[in-house]
Amino acid sequence: FVAGAIPGERVRVRIDRVSKQLAFGTTVDVLDPSNDRRAVETDWACGGSFYTHIAYDRQLQLKGEVVQDAFARIGRMPLAAPVSVMPSQEHGYRMRARLHMKNGRFGFFREGTHELCDAAPTRQLLPDSVDALVRLQSSVQGTHVISCELSENAAATERAALLELASSDAIGPHVEPIEGITGLLFINHQQGHLTVAYGSPYVSDRIEAVDSPVALSHHVQSFFQGNRYLLSPLVARVLAQVPDGAVTDL
């Protein structure tokens, strides 16, 4: 398994780890590039950017192959046809993100490490989301923040942030509201006690699906569809499969 490469390429690889049956490596030099390789400024190892060096159409194909392989190899259920992966806009799609803080700044981790990398150049978050995080970052300087859970609605009009504190720092309800953050919460790493500084820990979406609009609300700690551009078609696809009445997401 070679990170940073594209199937069909010839590359020079550094072997990072070897198990009984598998070897894991990282691309250090591309000797014969694929036609699907594209030049990007983003660090492909910066959280969530694993396919960024690959042309988008090929990304969709490769993701479909991963799903197909899982069904055949792990599930022992070979699929009769290739898996079609729904496309999305490539940038600003993330409604949920977990960022870490080191030396007073937020960022993603590079794959397989605890090295911090700048989230903004990956363009997974909207510019407004990045700006809100910068303001939040400034407001908690001097506090022992470990990480930040960020959750926003598809329209980016509501944005909740949950900061994990390393200790019982006295930072909480007295925090002044931060532009772009509609709800701010703190949780103590050791005690697990949740404190609402201001606003709501929930964000809500109203989606025009099937014959009537659908209201969805979720907590900043909840698992939820992470791609704002795929939320509406996902909801519509689910509702098209069920009879009229209440629907519960389990």
C-alpha positions, 0 to 999 in steps of 0.5 A: 500500500503506497500513499501518494501514488496512483495505480499504474504509476512507477514511483520510488517508495520509502517503506514505512512499515511491514506486517506479515503479509503487507508492506506500507510505504510513502511515495518519495519520487514519481518516476513515471506519472499517471495522466491522472496526476495533477499539480496541487499546492495542498499537502496530500497527507494533510488530513482528508486530502488523501486523493487531492493529487488525483484528477477528480473523475479518477478519484470517484473511480478509485473510491468505487473500486475501494467499496467494490473490493471491500464487498468482495474481499471482506464481505465475500459478496462480489458485486455484479457491476462497478460502484458509482460514487456520487460526485461533489464540489471539491472545495468547501464541502466539509460541514464537520471537522476535528482540528487539533491545537498545538503552539496556539494554532488549530490544524489537521494532523498529517496522515499517520502522525501528530504533526500539525498542518494548516487546514486552510490550504486543503480548501475542505472548509469554507473560507468563512469557516476558516476565518471563524476558527482564526477568531476562535483561536485568538480568543483561547490563547493561553488556554490548554486546548487539545482539539476543536470539534466543528459542526455547521449547517449546509448554508453555513449560517449556524456553526457550533464549536466544542473545545476539548480542554486538557485541564480544568481551565476556568474558561467557559460561560464568560467567553464573549460571543465570537463572530461566525460561531453561533454556539461554543462549548467546552469539555474537560478532557479528564472529567468529560463535563460539558459546559455551554459558553454561549449559544446552542450546541445544535445546528439545523438544516431545512432540506427541500426533499420529495414533496415536503421540506425536511428539518434536520438538527444535530448536536456538535458531538453527533455523527452526521453527513460531512459533505454539504453538497451531498446532504440533500440528494442523500435525504431525497434518496432515503425518503424515496425508499420509504412509505409516508410517515415519520423516519428515524435515522438509526 
